[in-house]
Amino acid sequence: MIGRWTTWAPLLAFAILLGLVATRIGKTEPPLPSPLVGKPLPEFALQRLDGQGTLTPEAFKGRAVVLNVFGSWCVACIEEHPVLLEASKSAEIVGIAWRDDPVRTEEWLDRRGNPYSVVGLDPDSRAAIDLGVTGAPESFVIAPDGRVALKITGIITPEIWRNQVAPLLERLK
């Protein structure tokens, strides 16, 4: 009896584990809410891609903007980019090129189009760390008073723009 149990126990354990994994496939937990929402955007000073000084949160205070963290190395950013290009026709989008080479960033934007009113360079992740960025793309809707109104982890899809970001920007005006 014990010999049979030792034969079947590992298979039973594996079957249970496989069943648990199968029930979770395709299901993701929503991202944890950002502790920044409702609080002032952390201070940063980033060299601008265009070489015209530094980008700080003061540069867009008084206006509702979308702050988008991206990189030329980011595959998901390619998917998000057309949405940002379209959105930039009706909203101000500020970019932070995260852990990127300025030449590559410029080439990437030249090739795909530039939706950003200004791009700050964050090669050493100092701003990204303060913003709690875990991966690109990540975006923040910043209220005119400088507080974070919304954080989006991952790609801004047309649906997210239409249902969450655009209405929030309109309310913040």
N, C-alpha and C positions, 0 to 999 in steps of 0.2 A: 504493500500500500504506500509506504514512504517513497519507494522508488518511482512509482507512477506520479506522485505529487511533485517530486523534484523535476520531473520531466515536463509537466504541464504548467507549473507555477510561472516559469519565465515567459512562456507563450501567453498565458493569461494576463500577466502584467504588461506585456508588450501590446496585447490587444486592447487593454484598457487605456494605455497611453496613446495608442493610435486613435482610439475613439475620441479622447479628449482633444487631441490635435485637430482631428477632422471637424469637430464642432466649432473650432475657432478659426478655421481657414476662411479668409475673406472678411473677417470681422476685425475691425480695428477700434481701439479705444479712442475717444476724442482726446485731443491734446489737452494737457493741463492748462488751466487758465493762467495767463501771464500775470505775475505779481505787479507788473508795470501799469496794467490797465487802471485808469483813474488817477494815476500819479504823473508828476512831471517827467518828461523825457530826460533820461540821464544826459549830463553834459558831455560833449565830445568836441574835439577840434581836429578835423581831417583835412589834409591837403586836397584841394580840388583837382579833378582830372584836367580841367582846362588851364591850370596853373594860375588862376586868378585868386590867390589867397587861400583861406581856409573855410570849410563848411562847419558851421556850428548850429545848434538848435535855434539860436537867436535869428539866424538867416531866414527862417520861415515862420517866426512867431507872428501872430496876427492873422494867419491864413490857415485854413484846413488843408493839410497835405497828406499824401501817402508817402511813407518812407519805405523804400524797397531795398532789401539786402540781396545782392546777386553776385555772380561771378562768371567770367568767361569760361571757366572750367565746369560750370554747373549744367548738367543735362536737363534737369527740370526747369531751369531758367529759360531754356530755349522754348519749351512748351508754353510757359507763361508769357513770354515776350510779346506775342501778337495781341494779347489781351491788354497789356500795358500800353502798347502803341495806340490802340483804339481809345483806351481810357484817357490817355494824355490829351486828347482833343477837348475833353470837358473837365479835367481835373489836373491839379499840379502833382507831379510825381517826382520825388527826390530820390536819387540812388546812392547806395553805398556799395562800392566794389570791394567785396570782402576777400581777403587773402589772394589778391590778384596782382598781376603785373600791369602797370598803367598802359604799356604798349598793347598788350593783349586785350585789355578792356576797351581801349579806343578802337582797335581793329574790329572787335566783336560788335560794338555799337555802330561803327561805320557799315559793316556788312548787314546788320539786321535792322537798323534804324534806332534812333535815340528817343525814348519816351521821357527822358529825365530833363527837368529844368536845370539841374546841377547834379554832379556826381562827386562824392567824396571818396577818397581812397583809404581803405583800412587794411593795409597789408599785414599788420601784426595782430589783428583781431581785438585791439583795445576797445573800440566802440562796440563791436559785436559781443564781447564778453559782458560789458555793462548793459547791453540791450537784452541779454539772455538768449542770444541767437544760438541755435543748436545745429542748424543746417540751412543751406540756401535752396530755394528762396524763402525768405520770411519778410512780412510786410507789417507796417504799423500805420494806423490812421491817427494822425496827430491833430488835435483840436487847436483852434486859434490861440487858446491860452497856454499852449505848450504841453498839455497833458496827453497821455496815450489814451485814445478812445477805443481802440480795437487792435488786437494782434492776430495776424493770420500766419499760421505755420504751414508752409508748403505753398503750392501753386495757387495763384488767384485764377480761378476758372471764370469763364463768362458768367456763369450762374452766381458765383460768389461775388463778382463785381456788381452784377445787376441786383441781387437780393440783399447784400450786406453792405458793401463798401459805398456804392453810389448813393443809396438812401441816407446812410450815415453822414457822408460828406455834405449832402444837401441840408440835413438838419443842423449841421455844425456851422453853416455859412452865416 
